[in-house]
Amino acid sequence: MSWTDERVEQLKQMWLDGLSASQIAGRLGGVTRNAVIGKVHRLGLSGRGAPTRVTRRRPSTPRAPRAQSTAPRREQATKQAAAPAPEPEELEVISDPDAQANLLELNEQTCKWPNGDPGDENFHFCGQRSAPGMPYCAAHAKKAYQPLPSRRERRDRQPQRQFPNRMSG
């Protein structure tokens, strides 16, 4: 399908009448919605007539302000009642210089806990005997696999968000 002068004029008129690209494509026939949109852009037809459907906003009615309660909020009450989480105990990891391993020396039975900066000359892995079925020795496994706090403990640790008062109107 080619755009003849007659079809271009029909397109322009329907566009200015506020028809959608799909509606124009249907009335012209033999052309897709995307072809209509492309032609509209090439012609520079950015201004539109009245839309086919007019949407009007309902005027908002003013609302009465909410009454402030003097009772403490539930969040504040639970925050005060929650005890601080215990600090994780530090495990003493015995560093055996003879057990230290580099990447090429690691195998199924060695602890793969990295020590130091990988770019540093002194970087090494723990190298002690790993716990059965784990990549780390018992001390490093305890450090790596700590139990998750309960959902309530996580919620209580997070700072409460403060939202600014919403403007009415």
N, C-alpha and C positions, 0 to 999 in steps of 0.2 A: 504494500500500500504506500502510495506517495502522497505527500501533502500538496494538494492543489490549492490555488488561491481561494477557491470557493470554500473548501474544507477549513482552511486557515481562518477565513472570516467567520464561519460557523463556530469554530473553536473559540475565537476571541469573544464573540457575542455570548456564548454559553458561559464562558469563564467570568465575564463581567456580570452576567445574570446571577452568579453565585452557585452554579452547579459544581458538584465535586468532579474530580478527574474520572472517577468510575462512571458517573452518570454521563459525562461527555463522551467517554469511550463507548458506552452502550448506545448512545444516540447516533454517533457517527458511524459505528460499525466498522469492523475490519481493523481496529486499532486497540491497543492495550492501554490500561490506566497509566502505566509507566511511560508509554510513548506520548500520551497527552501531557504528562508532567514535564517530560523532557522538552517538548515543543513549547510549552508555556514558558519555561526558563530561557530557551533560546530566543523567544520573542520578547522577553523582558516584561511579561505581564505579571507584575507583582501585585498591583492593586486589585482588589476584588470588589464586586458589588455586594449586595446584601447576602448574607449566608442563607442557605436553604432552610435551616432551622435556627430560630432565634432562641437563645437561652438567656433567661433573666434570673438574676439573683433575687431571692426573697429578701426584703428588708429585715434586718435582724432586730429582734426585740431586746431591749435592755434587760439584763438579768439582775436579780437582787444579789448583793454580796453574800458570801457564805458566812454562816455564824462560826466564830472561832470557839473551839472546845477548850475547856480548861483541863480536861483529863490528859494525862501524859500519853504520848503516842506509843503505840506498841513497839515500834523500833527502838525508841529511847529506853523503854523498860527492859527489853531484851539486851540492849547494849550494856546497861548497868549490871545486869545479872550475869552476863557472860564472864567467865574467868579467863585470864590471859593464857594463851597456849604455852605449854612448857617448851623450853628451849631444847632443841635436839642435842643429845649428849655427844660430845666429841670423842671419837674413837681414836685410840692411839695406834697408829699404823707403824709397825716396826719396819724400818727401811733397811734391808739387807743389801749392802753394796755388791755382794757376790751374786745375788739373785737378779740384779738389774739386767734388763734385756733390751736389745734394740729391735727394730721391726722384723729383721730377718730371723731373729732367735725365738719369736713367739710361736707357740703351738697350742694344742687343745688343753694342755695342763698348766699353762702359765697365765698369770694375772696380766690382763691387758690394760691396767689402769695407767694413763699417761701421767708423767711427772715432768713439769717444766713447760717451757715454750718449745713447740716443734721446730722453730727456726733456730733455737739455741744449740750450741755445741754439746751441752750437758743433758739434752733431752733424752729420756729413757722411759721404759715401761717398768712397772713394779717387778714383774718376773717371778714372784713367789708362786707356790702351787695354788691353782685356782680351786674354788669350791666345786664339787661335782655338778655338772650341768650348767655352770655359770662361767662367764668370761673373767670374773674377778676373784681374788682371794676373799676369805670370809670378812675381813675388816673393810675392804673396799666395796664388797657387795652390800654391807650394812649401810655404807655411806651412799651408794648409788640407788638402792632400792628402799626408799623410805615410804612408809604408808601415807596415803593421802589423808588430809584432814577431812572430817565430815563436812557435809554441805553447810551445816549451821556454822561450824567454825570458820569456814572460808568466807561466808557471808558477813560474819561478825568482824573479821579482820579487815574487810574492804571498807574504805572510807565511804560514808554516805554522801550521795550526790545532793548538792543543794541547787534547786531550781529557782531562778528569779521569779518574782510574782508576775503572773501573766497580766498583761494589760487588757482591760475589758473594753468592749465597744467595737 
